[in-house]
Amino acid sequence: MTTSRFRHILDFVESEIARRDALPPDALAPSDYWKDFNRFSSYIRTLPDAELEHIRHHTWHINGDRYDAYHFISERRRRQLIENYEGLLPRLRGFRWTEPAGGIGIDTPHGLISVSFLRYAVALADLLDAGLLARDGEPRVLEIGGGYGGLALLCLQFNPRIAYVVCDLEETLFVQGVYLTQQLGEARVRLGVPTTLEPGCVYLVPQTRAKELASLRFDFAANQQSMQEMTPAQVERYCEILERCAARFYSCNRRRHGKGVVESKGLVADLHERLARRFPVLWDSTDALSPLARLHERHRIAGKLITAVIGRSFLPTGEAALRRFVYRCGDAA
């Protein structure tokens, strides 16, 4: 019987899930929102290596980017994705990227492009605009909630000397471990809380052990569309951790999900306001918008009136439509 090349990741994740589930049900447990996704995606941990080689065909459970959407994509949507890619290039200082082998997306003259990689490229461009990341140096980065590992990979492609820590739900760590091992190699993907941070490596940390990160120091932390899916208690828990170990915090999130989801799943209803009460805002993505778009984004009632009259063509699209911030957490780094 052949041993899976990902067996060590599976054993680690299963052990951490059992440890978490034995704890009292509090902020360390997944939100009700994520309990559903964890249940529906549990089959991924049973897949053989031959199927795990195509892990991106299963990551829609995490970020909603389905592989089949690209099989039936309209020509208009195809052009929009290419235009979004080309529009980001000036902000990325000449850096170019595409989906790696085994990825999903549309074939273009630039390579394979997906909604996911465009999403992470917006975050990378924001980090550059805010002065948090550069092509040189050895920055220490903490990502809270790492998706399937796409932002971690993109940042390491941009600067291979980053020391990158992902703190996430135990179930999701398996997907990240498999994906990043394929792209970076097993030696660069470490499991558990690090005692020191080695440049060029990614560390996968279970969210139940997040407080153990307080002994480390990060130049900045990032969260890309997962705080919006947490409970208020979970958001506060991470704010306390950020205050102790990160100098800056980049957030790309919705202010809230729809009212029905917020109420039924107990999710945070005022994320932007909650973070701004906790940390000073250093950078706001709406600063670079036109006055009309900025008014729309910053004032909900005025925004509704504006779009009711003239439509939405003046607003940014895709991930850039989300309001993003950089906060000052402390002087930890």
KEROGU-596538 format. One record per residue: residue in one letter; x negated, y negated, z of N, C-alpha, C in turn. Coordinates in steps of 0.2 Angstrom, whole numbers, padded with zeros to 4 digits, always signed. Example, Ala and Ser with C-alpha at 12.3 -4.5 7.8 and 13.67 -1.06 7.14 Angstrom:
BEGIN
A-0066+0028+0039-0062+0022+0039-0066+0016+0039 S-0064+0011+0035-0068+0005+0036-0064+0000+0039 
// end
This chain:
BEGIN
M-0004+0006+0000+0000+0000+0000-0004-0006+0000 T-0003-0011-0005-0007-0017-0005-0005-0022+0000 T-0010-0025+0003-0008-0030+0008-0007-0037+0005 S-0002-0040+0007+0000-0047+0004-0005-0052+0006 R-0007-0056+0001-0012-0061+0002-0009-0067+0007 F-0003-0066+0008+0000-0071+0012+0003-0069+0018 R+0001-0062+0020+0003-0059+0026+0001-0063+0032 H-0005-0066+0033-0007-0070+0038-0002-0076+0040 I+0000-0079+0034+0005-0085+0035+0012-0082+0037 L+0014-0077+0035+0020-0074+0037+0020-0072+0044 D+0015-0069+0047+0014-0067+0054+0014-0073+0058 F+0010-0078+0056+0010-0084+0060+0017-0087+0061 V+0020-0088+0055+0027-0091+0055+0032-0087+0059 E+0032-0081+0058+0037-0077+0062+0036-0077+0069 S+0030-0077+0071+0028-0078+0078+0030-0084+0081 E+0029-0090+0077+0031-0096+0080+0039-0097+0080 I+0042-0094+0075+0050-0094+0075+0052-0091+0082 A+0049-0085+0083+0051-0081+0089+0050-0085+0095 R+0044-0089+0096+0042-0093+0101+0047-0099+0102 R+0049-0102+0097+0054-0107+0097+0061-0105+0099 D+0063-0100+0096+0070-0097+0098+0070-0095+0105 A+0065-0094+0108+0065-0092+0115+0065-0098+0120 L+0064-0104+0117+0064-0110+0121+0072-0112+0122 P+0073-0116+0128+0080-0119+0128+0081-0123+0122 P+0088-0123+0120+0090-0127+0114+0090-0134+0116 D+0085-0138+0113+0085-0145+0114+0082-0148+0108 A+0079-0154+0108+0076-0157+0102+0071-0153+0098 L+0068-0147+0101+0064-0143+0098+0067-0138+0093 A+0074-0138+0094+0077-0133+0089+0079-0137+0083 P+0079-0134+0077+0081-0137+0071+0088-0141+0072 S+0089-0146+0068+0096-0149+0068+0101-0145+0065 D+0107-0145+0066+0112-0141+0063+0112-0142+0055 Y+0110-0147+0053+0109-0148+0046+0104-0143+0043 W+0098-0143+0047+0093-0138+0044+0094-0131+0046 K+0098-0130+0051+0099-0123+0053+0103-0119+0047 D+0107-0123+0043+0110-0120+0037+0105-0118+0032 F+0100-0123+0030+0095-0122+0025+0091-0116+0027 N+0089-0116+0033+0084-0111+0036+0088-0104+0035 R+0094-0104+0036+0098-0097+0035+0098-0095+0028 F+0100-0100+0024+0101-0098+0016+0094-0097+0013 S+0088-0099+0016+0082-0098+0012+0078-0093+0015 S+0080-0089+0020+0076-0085+0024+0073-0079+0020 Y+0077-0078+0014+0075-0072+0009+0068-0074+0007 I+0066-0080+0006+0059-0082+0003+0054-0078+0007 R+0054-0077+0014+0049-0074+0017+0049-0066+0016 T+0054-0064+0012+0054-0056+0011+0051-0055+0004 L+0049-0060+0000+0048-0059-0007+0041-0056-0008 P+0040-0052-0013+0033-0050-0014+0028-0055-0017 D+0022-0054-0017+0017-0058-0020+0019-0061-0027 A+0021-0056-0031+0022-0057-0038+0027-0063-0039 E+0032-0063-0034+0037-0068-0034+0035-0074-0031 L+0031-0073-0026+0029-0079-0022+0024-0084-0026 E+0021-0080-0031+0017-0084-0036+0021-0090-0040 H+0028-0089-0040+0032-0094-0043+0036-0097-0037 I+0033-0099-0032+0036-0102-0026+0040-0108-0028 R+0038-0112-0033+0042-0118-0034+0049-0117-0037 H+0050-0110-0039+0057-0109-0041+0062-0108-0035 H+0059-0108-0029+0063-0107-0023+0063-0113-0019 T+0059-0118-0020+0058-0124-0016+0064-0129-0016 W+0069-0127-0020+0075-0132-0021+0079-0131-0014 H+0078-0126-0010+0081-0126-0004+0079-0132+0001 I+0073-0134+0000+0070-0139+0004+0071-0146+0001 N+0071-0147-0005+0071-0154-0008+0077-0155-0013 G+0080-0149-0015+0086-0150-0020+0084-0151-0027 D+0077-0150-0028+0075-0150-0035+0075-0143-0038 R+0080-0142-0042+0082-0135-0045+0078-0134-0052 Y+0075-0129-0053+0072-0127-0059+0076-0127-0065 D+0083-0124-0064+0087-0124-0069+0090-0130-0072 A+0089-0136-0068+0091-0142-0071+0087-0144-0077 Y+0081-0142-0077+0077-0144-0083+0078-0140-0089 H+0081-0134-0088+0083-0131-0094+0089-0134-0098 F+0093-0138-0095+0099-0141-0098+0099-0148-0097 I+0093-0151-0097+0092-0158-0096+0094-0162-0102 S+0097-0168-0101+0099-0172-0107+0093-0176-0110 E+0094-0178-0116+0088-0182-0119+0087-0188-0115 R+0093-0191-0113+0093-0198-0109+0089-0197-0103 R+0091-0191-0099+0087-0190-0093+0080-0189-0094 R+0079-0185-0099+0072-0184-0101+0068-0190-0102 R+0070-0195-0106+0067-0201-0107+0066-0205-0101 Q+0071-0205-0096+0071-0208-0090+0065-0206-0086 L+0064-0199-0085+0059-0196-0081+0052-0198-0084 I+0051-0198-0090+0045-0200-0093+0043-0208-0092 E+0049-0212-0093+0048-0219-0092+0046-0220-0084 N+0049-0216-0080+0047-0217-0073+0040-0215-0071 Y+0038-0210-0075+0031-0208-0074+0026-0213-0076 E+0027-0216-0082+0023-0221-0085+0023-0227-0082 G+0029-0229-0079+0030-0235-0075+0026-0235-0068 L+0024-0229-0066+0021-0228-0060+0013-0229-0061 L+0011-0227-0067+0004-0227-0068+0000-0233-0066 P+0002-0239-0067-0002-0245-0065-0002-0245-0058 R+0002-0243-0054+0002-0243-0047-0003-0238-0044 L-0005-0233-0048-0009-0228-0045-0016-0229-0047 R-0018-0235-0050-0025-0236-0051-0028-0232-0056 G-0025-0229-0061-0028-0225-0066-0027-0217-0064 F-0025-0216-0058-0024-0209-0056-0018-0206-0060 R-0019-0200-0063-0014-0196-0066-0013-0189-0063 W-0007-0187-0063-0005-0181-0060+0000-0177-0064 T+0001-0171-0064+0007-0167-0066+0008-0161-0062 E+0013-0158-0063+0015-0152-0059+0009-0147-0061 P+0007-0143-0055+0002-0138-0057+0005-0132-0060 A+0000-0127-0062+0003-0121-0065+0008-0118-0060 G+0013-0115-0063+0018-0112-0059+0023-0117-0057 G+0023-0123-0059+0027-0128-0057+0034-0128-0061 I+0038-0133-0060+0044-0134-0063+0045-0141-0066 G+0049-0142-0071+0049-0149-0074+0050-0149-0081 I+0049-0154-0085+0049-0155-0092+0042-0155-0095 D+0042-0153-0101+0035-0153-0104+0035-0160-0108 T+0030-0164-0107+0029-0170-0110+0022-0171-0112 P+0021-0177-0116+0014-0178-0118+0009-0179-0112 H+0012-0180-0107+0007-0181-0101+0006-0175-0097 G+0010-0169-0099+0010-0163-0095+0017-0162-0092 L+0017-0157-0087+0023-0155-0084+0025-0160-0079 I+0031-0163-0079+0034-0168-0075+0040-0166-0071 S+0041-0166-0065+0047-0165-0061+0049-0171-0057 V+0055-0170-0055+0058-0175-0050+0054-0175-0044 S+0052-0170-0041+0048-0169-0035+0042-0173-0036 F+0038-0172-0041+0031-0175-0041+0032-0183-0042 L+0037-0185-0046+0039-0192-0046+0040-0195-0039 R+0044-0191-0035+0046-0193-0029+0039-0194-0024 Y+0035-0189-0025+0029-0190-0021+0024-0195-0024 A+0024-0196-0030+0020-0201-0033+0022-0208-0031 V+0029-0209-0030+0031-0216-0027+0028-0217-0020 A+0028-0212-0016+0026-0212-0009+0018-0214-0010 L+0014-0210-0014+0007-0212-0015+0006-0219-0017 A+0010-0221-0022+0009-0228-0024+0011-0233-0018 D+0016-0232-0014+0017-0236-0008+0011-0236-0004 L+0008-0230-0002+0002-0230+0002-0003-0234+0000 L-0004-0234-0007-0009-0238-0010-0008-0246-0009 D-0002-0247-0011+0001-0254-0011+0000-0257-0004 A+0001-0253+0001+0001-0255+0008-0006-0255+0011 G-0011-0253+0007-0018-0252+0010-0019-0247+0014 L-0015-0241+0014-0016-0236+0019-0021-0230+0016 L-0022-0230+0009-0025-0225+0006-0030-0227+0001 A-0035-0224+0000-0040-0226-0006-0043-0220-0008 R-0047-0220-0014-0050-0214-0017-0056-0212-0013 D-0059-0216-0009-0065-0214-0006-0063-0214+0002 G-0068-0212+0006-0067-0212+0013-0064-0205+0015 E-0064-0204+0022-0061-0198+0024-0055-0199+0029 P-0050-0201+0027-0044-0203+0031-0041-0197+0034 R-0038-0198+0040-0034-0193+0044-0027-0194+0043 V-0023-0190+0041-0016-0191+0039-0012-0186+0042 L-0006-0188+0045-0001-0184+0048+0005-0185+0044 E+0008-0179+0041+0014-0179+0038+0019-0176+0043 I+0025-0179+0044+0030-0176+0048+0035-0174+0043 G+0036-0167+0043+0040-0164+0038+0037-0164+0031 G+0035-0159+0029+0030-0159+0023+0034-0156+0016 G+0040-0155+0016+0043-0152+0010+0040-0146+0009 Y+0039-0145+0002+0036-0138+0000+0028-0139+0000 G+0025-0145+0002+0018-0146+0002+0016-0151-0004 G+0021-0154-0008+0019-0158-0014+0016-0164-0012 L+0018-0168-0007+0014-0174-0005+0007-0173-0003 A+0007-0167+0001+0000-0166+0004-0005-0164-0002 L-0002-0160-0007-0007-0159-0013-0008-0165-0017 L-0003-0169-0018-0005-0175-0022-0010-0180-0019 C-0009-0180-0012-0014-0185-0008-0021-0182-0009 L-0022-0175-0008-0028-0172-0009-0031-0172-0016 Q-0027-0172-0021-0029-0173-0027-0032-0180-0028 F-0028-0185-0025-0031-0192-0026-0037-0193-0022 N-0038-0190-0016-0044-0191-0012-0045-0184-0009 P-0050-0180-0012-0051-0173-0009-0054-0173-0002 R-0056-0179+0001-0059-0179+0007-0054-0180+0013 I-0048-0181+0011-0043-0182+0017-0042-0176+0021 A-0042-0177+0028-0040-0172+0033-0032-0173+0034 Y-0028-0168+0032-0021-0168+0031-0018-0163+0036 V-0014-0166+0040-0010-0162+0045-0002-0162+0043 V+0001-0157+0042+0008-0156+0041+0011-0153+0047 C+0016-0157+0050+0020-0154+0056+0027-0154+0054 D+0030-0147+0054+0036-0146+0051+0040-0140+0055 L+0046-0139+0053+0050-0133+0055+0046-0127+0053 E+0046-0122+0058+0042-0116+0057+0044-0113+0050 E+0050-0112+0048+0052-0109+0042+0049-0112+0036 T+0049-0119+0036+0046-0122+0030+0039-0121+0030 L+0035-0120+0035+0028-0119+0035+0026-0113+0031 F+0030-0108+0030+0029-0103+0026+0028-0105+0019 V+0033-0109+0017+0033-0111+0010+0027-0115+0008 Q+0025-0120+0013+0020-0124+0012+0013-0120+0012 G+0013-0115+0016+0007-0111+0017+0006-0107+0010 V+0011-0105+0007+0010-0101+0001+0008-0106-0005 Y+0012-0111-0005+0011-0116-0011+0004-0119-0010 L+0002-0121-0005-0005-0125-0004-0010-0120-0004 T-0010-0113-0002-0015-0108-0003-0016-0107-0010 Q-0011-0107-0014-0011-0106-0021-0015-0111-0025 Q-0014-0117-0022-0017-0123-0026-0024-0125-0023 L-0025-0124-0017-0031-0126-0013-0036-0121-0012 G-0033-0115-0011-0037-0109-0008-0036-0108-0001 E-0037-0102+0001-0035-0100+0008-0040-0103+0013 A-0046-0105+0011-0051-0108+0016-0049-0115+0018 R-0045-0118+0014-0043-0125+0015-0037-0126+0018 V-0033-0121+0019-0026-0121+0023-0027-0117+0029 R-0026-0121+0035-0027-0119+0042-0020-0119+0045 L-0020-0114+0049-0013-0113+0053-0014-0115+0060 G-0009-0119+0063-0010-0120+0070-0012-0127+0071 V-0012-0129+0078-0015-0136+0080-0022-0136+0080 P-0025-0141+0076-0033-0141+0076-0035-0144+0082 T-0042-0143+0083-0045-0146+0089-0049-0152+0086 T-0051-0151+0079-0055-0156+0076-0052-0156+0069 L-0053-0162+0065-0050-0162+0058-0056-0162+0053 E-0056-0157+0049-0061-0156+0044-0059-0159+0037 P-0063-0164+0034-0061-0167+0028-0060-0162+0023 G-0054-0163+0019-0053-0158+0013-0048-0152+0015 C-0046-0152+0021-0042-0146+0024-0035-0149+0025 V-0030-0144+0025-0023-0145+0027-0022-0141+0033 Y-0019-0144+0038-0017-0140+0044-0010-0140+0045 L-0007-0134+0046+0000-0133+0046+0002-0132+0053 V+0006-0136+0056+0007-0136+0063+0015-0136+0065 P+0017-0131+0068+0024-0130+0070+0027-0136+0074 Q+0033-0138+0073+0035-0144+0076+0036-0143+0083 T+0037-0137+0086+0037-0136+0093+0031-0138+0097 R+0025-0138+0093+0019-0140+0096+0016-0147+0094 A+0021-0151+0092+0019-0158+0090+0016-0162+0095 K+0018-0161+0101+0015-0165+0107+0008-0164+0107 E+0005-0158+0105-0002-0156+0106-0006-0160+0101 L-0003-0164+0096-0006-0168+0091-0008-0175+0095 A-0006-0176+0100-0007-0183+0104-0014-0183+0105 S-0018-0178+0106-0025-0178+0107-0029-0180+0101 L-0026-0180+0095-0030-0182+0089-0028-0189+0087 R-0032-0192+0082-0031-0199+0080-0030-0199+0073 F-0025-0202+0070-0023-0202+0063-0023-0209+0061 D-0026-0210+0055-0026-0217+0052-0019-0219+0050 F-0015-0214+0048-0008-0216+0047-0004-0209+0047 A+0003-0210+0048+0007-0204+0047+0012-0206+0042 A+0016-0201+0039+0021-0202+0034+0026-0197+0035 N+0032-0200+0033+0038-0196+0033+0042-0197+0027 Q+0043-0192+0023+0047-0193+0016+0053-0189+0016 Q+0059-0192+0018+0065-0190+0017+0067-0184+0022 S+0064-0184+0028+0066-0179+0033+0069-0182+0039 M+0066-0188+0041+0069-0191+0047+0077-0192+0047 Q+0079-0193+0041+0086-0195+0040+0090-0188+0041 E+0087-0183+0042+0090-0176+0043+0089-0174+0050 M+0087-0178+0054+0085-0177+0061+0091-0179+0066 T+0091-0177+0072+0096-0180+0077+0092-0186+0080 P+0096-0190+0083+0093-0196+0087+0087-0194+0092 A+0088-0188+0095+0083-0186+0100+0077-0184+0097 Q+0078-0181+0091+0072-0178+0087+0068-0184+0085 V+0071-0189+0082+0068-0196+0080+0064-0199+0085 E+0067-0199+0091+0064-0202+0097+0058-0198+0099 R+0058-0192+0099+0053-0188+0101+0047-0189+0096 Y+0048-0189+0090+0042-0191+0085+0040-0198+0086 C+0044-0203+0088+0042-0210+0089+0037-0210+0095 E+0038-0206+0100+0034-0206+0106+0027-0203+0104 I+0027-0198+0099+0021-0195+0097+0017-0199+0093 L+0021-0203+0088+0017-0208+0084+0014-0213+0088 E+0017-0215+0093+0015-0221+0097+0008-0219+0100 R+0007-0213+0101+0001-0211+0104-0005-0209+0100 C-0003-0207+0094-0009-0204+0089-0009-0207+0083 A-0005-0211+0080-0005-0214+0074-0006-0222+0074 A-0010-0225+0070-0010-0232+0069-0005-0235+0065 R-0003-0232+0060+0003-0234+0055+0007-0228+0054 F+0013-0230+0052+0018-0225+0050+0022-0227+0044 Y+0022-0223+0038+0025-0224+0032+0032-0220+0032 S+0037-0223+0031+0044-0220+0031+0047-0221+0024 C+0049-0216+0021+0053-0216+0015+0060-0212+0016 N+0065-0215+0018+0071-0212+0020+0077-0216+0018 R+0083-0212+0018+0089-0215+0018+0090-0218+0025 R+0094-0224+0025+0096-0226+0032+0100-0221+0036 R+0105-0218+0032+0109-0213+0035+0112-0209+0029 H+0114-0202+0031+0118-0198+0026+0125-0201+0026 G+0129-0198+0022+0136-0199+0022+0139-0198+0029 K+0144-0202+0031+0147-0202+0037+0149-0195+0039 G+0152-0191+0035+0155-0185+0037+0149-0180+0039 V+0143-0181+0035+0137-0176+0037+0135-0179+0044 V+0134-0185+0045+0131-0188+0051+0135-0185+0057 E+0142-0186+0056+0146-0184+0062+0146-0176+0063 S+0147-0172+0058+0147-0165+0058+0141-0162+0060 K+0135-0165+0058+0129-0162+0060+0125-0165+0065 G+0128-0171+0068+0124-0174+0073+0118-0178+0071 L+0118-0180+0065+0112-0183+0063+0111-0191+0065 V+0105-0194+0064+0104-0201+0066+0108-0205+0061 A+0111-0210+0064+0116-0214+0059+0113-0221+0058 D+0107-0223+0061+0104-0229+0060+0097-0229+0060 L+0094-0225+0055+0087-0224+0056+0083-0230+0055 H+0084-0234+0050+0080-0240+0049+0080-0245+0055 E+0086-0246+0057+0086-0250+0063+0083-0247+0069 R+0084-0241+0070+0080-0237+0076+0073-0238+0076 L+0070-0237+0070+0063-0237+0069+0060-0244+0070 A+0064-0249+0067+0062-0256+0068+0062-0259+0075 R+0067-0256+0079+0067-0258+0086+0061-0255+0090 R+0058-0249+0087+0053-0246+0091+0046-0249+0088 F+0045-0250+0082+0039-0252+0079+0040-0258+0075 P+0035-0263+0075+0035-0269+0070+0034-0267+0063 V+0038-0270+0059+0037-0269+0052+0031-0272+0048 L+0027-0269+0045+0021-0272+0042+0022-0273+0034 W+0026-0268+0031+0027-0268+0024+0034-0266+0023 D+0037-0269+0018+0044-0267+0016+0045-0267+0009 S+0047-0261+0006+0047-0260-0001+0051-0266-0005 T+0056-0269-0001+0060-0273-0005+0057-0280-0006 D+0051-0281-0002+0047-0288-0003+0046-0289-0011 A+0044-0283-0014+0042-0284-0021+0048-0284-0026 L+0054-0284-0024+0060-0284-0029+0062-0291-0031 S+0066-0291-0036+0068-0298-0038+0073-0300-0032 P+0074-0307-0032+0078-0310-0026+0085-0306-0026 L+0088-0305-0032+0095-0302-0032+0095-0295-0029 A+0090-0291-0032+0089-0284-0029+0088-0284-0022 R+0083-0288-0020+0082-0289-0012+0088-0290-0008 L+0092-0295-0011+0098-0297-0007+0103-0290-0007 H+0103-0287-0012+0107-0281-0012+0105-0276-0007 E+0098-0275-0007+0095-0269-0003+0096-0271+0005 R+0095-0277+0006+0095-0279+0013+0101-0281+0017 H+0106-0282+0013+0113-0284+0015+0118-0280+0012 R+0121-0275+0016+0125-0270+0013+0132-0273+0010 I+0135-0278+0014+0141-0280+0011+0140-0285+0005 A+0135-0289+0005+0133-0293-0001+0131-0288-0007 G+0128-0283-0005+0126-0278-0010+0132-0275-0014 K+0137-0273-0010+0143-0270-0013+0147-0275-0017 L+0147-0281-0015+0150-0287-0019+0146-0288-0026 I+0140-0288-0025+0135-0289-0031+0136-0284-0036 T+0136-0277-0034+0136-0272-0039+0144-0271-0042 A+0149-0273-0038+0155-0273-0040+0156-0278-0046 V+0152-0283-0046+0153-0288-0051+0149-0287-0057 I+0142-0285-0056+0138-0285-0062+0135-0278-0063 G+0137-0273-0059+0134-0266-0060+0127-0265-0056 R+0124-0260-0058+0118-0258-0054+0111-0258-0059 S+0112-0260-0065+0106-0260-0069+0100-0264-0067 F+0101-0269-0062+0095-0272-0060+0091-0269-0054 L+0094-0264-0052+0091-0260-0046+0086-0255-0048 P+0081-0253-0043+0076-0248-0045+0080-0241-0045 T+0077-0237-0048+0080-0230-0049+0076-0225-0046 G+0079-0219-0045+0075-0213-0042+0073-0214-0035 E+0067-0212-0033+0065-0212-0027+0063-0220-0025 A+0062-0224-0030+0061-0231-0028+0067-0234-0026 A+0073-0231-0027+0079-0234-0025+0080-0234-0017 L+0076-0230-0014+0076-0229-0007+0072-0235-0004 R+0074-0237+0002+0070-0243+0005+0065-0239+0009 R+0059-0242+0009+0053-0239+0012+0049-0244+0016 F+0046-0242+0022+0043-0246+0026+0036-0243+0029 V+0032-0248+0031+0026-0246+0035+0027-0250+0041 Y+0026-0246+0047+0027-0249+0054+0020-0248+0057 R+0019-0253+0062+0013-0252+0066+0015-0248+0072 C+0012-0243+0073+0013-0238+0079+0009-0240+0085 G+0002-0241+0084-0002-0242+0089-0009-0243+0087 D-0014-0243+0091-0021-0244+0089-0025-0237+0090 A-0021-0232+0088-0024-0225+0090-0029-0223+0085 A-0029-0225+0079-0034-0223+0074-0041-0227+0075 
// end
